[in-house]
Amino acid sequence: MNIRAQMALASLVMLAGVISVARAAEPGTVEVEIERLEHAMNDAYGANNLDKYFGYYADDLVAIFYNERTTLPAYRKF
């Protein structure tokens, strides 16, 4: 491989890396949707709309709150 071909290949590799980094920095649709849901859930909590707030959790929720394992019915009761 001559020096010109090596330089062209190196340039292409660097360009691919720059494009990958730039695309990784852009928020994708999944990230935007998660942020939207996070705000909606926090708004429901802030408005004390418990039906809407708890509606964001799965029925089979198992979570750790205050270093204790809990389920959705136990969290609702709390």
C-alpha positions, 0 to 999 in steps of 0.5 A: 500500500502506497503512502497516498492510500495509507493517508486516505485510509487514515483520513476515512477512519478518523472521519468515521470516528468523528461522525460516530462521536457527533452522532453519540452526542445527539439525543435520540428518540429513545432519550427524548421519550425517556426525558418526556416520561420522566417529566410527566411522572415528576409532574404527576407526583408534584400534583399529588395525582397518585393514580397517574403517578403509580400508573407509570410503574409496572404491576410487578415492580420490585424496587429498593427504597431506603435500603429495603425491597418493596413491591408496588402494593407496598409502595402505594400503601406507604 
